[in-house]
Amino acid sequence: MATSMSGRSKRAVVVATLATAMASAGLFATASAASATTTPANKNHCVMNLATDQTRCYDTFPQAVSAATGGQITDAPQSPAAAAASRSFEQRINAIGRQAASSAAPLAPVTLSIEYDWTYYQTNAGSLTITGTSGCDSDSSVEWMKTTLGDWNDRISSFKGYNGCQVRHYQHENFAGAYTTPVGENPSMLQIGGLNNQASSIHLI
């Protein structure tokens, strides 16, 4: 679906250009300063917005989910593992995606996947929530991509896709090297599909 990818890439450029112009004018200096991609040691739960190409990190998983959903979900489970196992949490995340698909002006970003630092979504490690402006469809084309994972390079050990997305992980940046079969979730990349602590770029399909 090359046309769709092109449109999304252009939309991301427009958003980023507008943000730069506003920051230069001093319209939101605080927000601009908060968008750094460096992960402080005590902020282990990050949100990567593929539409704006910004990553922000938080102290807790619920704080990250609140940011990822534009404040629509403020009571996410404290444990990333509990969230991965929760049918109710999945339904709420996917409902935001359906709302975005039916609205000309989506109220919140759409969660595409949540990647975890340890296998089986373990609770005492970090999480990376990946968002965009819309979810994935049922064909095999690439909907979203990230050429480099920054501070999350070589960290991912499990993941779960949302809003119809399957995830393909690549061993190196820019989709090079070995890669995994795209699936909707994988509780242990150590045992299923390989590339445990080796993923450096991703496709969301």
C-alpha positions in Angstrom: 0.0 0.0 0.0 2.6 2.5 -1.2 0.1 5.4 -1.6 -0.9 5.1 2.1 2.7 5.0 3.3 3.5 8.1 1.2 0.5 10.0 2.6 1.5 9.1 6.2 5.1 10.1 5.6 4.0 13.5 4.2 1.6 14.0 7.1 4.5 13.3 9.6 6.7 15.9 7.8 3.9 18.5 7.9 3.4 17.9 11.7 7.1 18.1 12.4 7.6 21.2 10.3 4.7 23.0 12.1 6.1 21.9 15.4 9.5 23.4 14.6 8.0 26.7 13.4 5.9 27.0 16.6 8.9 26.2 18.8 10.9 28.8 17.0 8.2 31.4 17.7 8.3 30.4 21.3 4.7 29.2 21.3 5.4 26.0 23.2 8.9 26.0 24.4 8.0 23.6 27.3 6.5 20.9 25.1 9.4 21.2 22.6 12.0 20.8 25.4 10.1 17.7 26.7 10.3 15.9 23.3 14.0 14.8 23.7 14.6 11.2 22.7 17.1 10.5 25.5 15.8 8.1 28.1 16.7 9.2 31.7 17.7 6.2 33.8 14.6 6.5 36.0 12.1 6.9 33.2 11.7 3.4 31.8 8.3 3.5 30.0 8.5 5.3 26.7 6.0 6.4 24.0 7.3 6.6 20.4 5.0 8.6 18.1 5.7 7.6 14.5 3.6 10.5 13.0 5.8 13.2 14.8 9.0 11.1 15.1 9.2 12.0 18.8 9.8 9.8 21.8 9.0 10.7 25.4 9.6 8.7 28.5 7.8 8.4 31.9 8.3 7.0 35.3 5.4 4.5 35.2 3.5 2.4 32.6 0.1 4.1 33.4 1.7 7.5 32.7 3.0 6.3 29.4 -0.4 4.8 28.4 -2.1 8.1 29.4 0.3 10.0 27.1 0.0 7.5 24.3 -3.8 7.7 24.3 -4.0 11.5 24.7 -5.4 11.1 28.2 -8.2 8.8 27.2 -6.9 5.9 29.3 -5.6 7.2 32.7 -6.1 4.0 34.7 -4.1 1.4 32.8 -2.8 -1.5 34.9 0.3 -0.7 36.9 1.9 -3.8 35.5 2.7 -4.1 31.8 2.2 -7.8 32.1 -1.3 -7.3 33.4 -2.0 -4.9 30.5 -0.8 -7.5 28.0 -3.2 -10.1 29.5 -6.2 -7.8 29.9 -8.9 -8.2 27.3 -10.6 -5.0 28.7 -7.4 -3.0 28.2 -7.0 -4.3 24.6 -10.6 -3.4 23.8 -10.2 0.1 25.1 -7.0 0.6 23.1 -8.6 -0.7 20.0 -11.7 1.4 20.5 -9.5 4.5 20.2 -8.3 3.2 16.8 -11.8 2.7 15.6 -12.7 6.2 16.7 -9.8 7.6 14.8 -10.7 5.6 11.6 -14.2 7.1 11.7 -13.3 10.7 12.5 -11.8 13.5 10.3 -10.1 14.8 13.4 -9.0 12.0 15.7 -9.0 12.9 19.4 -6.0 10.8 20.3 -3.0 8.9 18.9 -3.6 5.3 18.0 -1.6 2.6 19.8 0.1 0.3 17.2 2.1 -2.0 19.5 3.7 -2.2 23.0 7.2 -3.6 23.1 8.7 -4.9 26.3 12.2 -5.0 27.7 11.9 -8.6 29.0 10.2 -11.8 27.9 6.6 -12.5 28.9 5.9 -8.8 29.5 7.6 -8.9 32.9 6.7 -6.2 35.3 10.1 -4.9 36.5 11.4 -3.8 33.1 10.7 -1.1 30.6 8.0 -0.7 27.9 7.8 1.1 24.6 4.4 2.1 23.3 4.4 2.8 19.6 1.7 5.1 18.2 0.5 6.6 14.9 -2.5 8.4 13.5 -4.3 5.2 12.4 -4.1 1.5 12.9 -3.3 -1.3 10.4 -5.5 -3.0 7.9 -5.9 -6.7 6.9 -3.5 -6.8 3.9 0.2 -7.5 3.9 1.5 -4.0 3.2 3.6 -2.0 5.6 1.5 0.7 7.3 4.1 2.2 9.6 7.9 1.9 9.9 10.8 3.0 12.1 14.3 2.9 10.7 16.0 3.0 14.1 14.8 2.4 17.6 17.2 4.9 19.3 17.5 4.1 23.0 15.4 0.9 22.4 17.9 -0.6 20.1 18.7 -4.2 21.1 16.2 -4.2 24.0 13.0 -5.8 22.8 12.2 -9.3 24.2 8.4 -9.5 23.8 5.6 -7.4 22.2 1.9 -7.2 21.5 0.2 -5.4 18.6 -3.0 -3.4 18.8 -5.5 -2.0 16.3 -4.9 -4.7 13.8 -1.1 -4.4 13.6 1.4 -7.2 13.2 5.1 -6.4 13.9 8.2 -7.5 11.9 11.5 -6.8 13.7 14.8 -6.4 11.9 18.2 -7.1 13.3 19.8 -3.9 12.1 18.8 -0.3 11.4 17.0 0.5 8.1 15.5 -3.0 7.9 18.7 -4.8 7.3 19.9 -8.2 8.5 17.7 -11.0 9.8 14.0 -10.4 10.5 11.1 -12.0 12.1 7.8 -13.2 10.6 5.2 -10.5 11.3 2.8 -11.5 14.1 0.4 -9.8 16.4 2.2 -10.8 19.5 5.1 -12.7 20.8 5.6 -13.4 24.6 9.2 -14.5 24.2 11.5 -13.5 21.3 14.1 -15.7 23.1 12.1 -18.8 22.2 9.8 -17.7 19.3 11.2 -16.0 16.2 14.6 -15.1 17.5 16.2 -11.6 17.7 15.8 -11.4 21.4 17.6 -8.1 22.5 18.6 -7.7 18.8 15.9 -5.6 17.1 17.0 -2.3 15.7 14.2 -1.3 13.3 10.5 -2.4 12.7 7.7 -2.6 10.3 4.1 -2.5 11.4 1.8 -4.4 9.0 
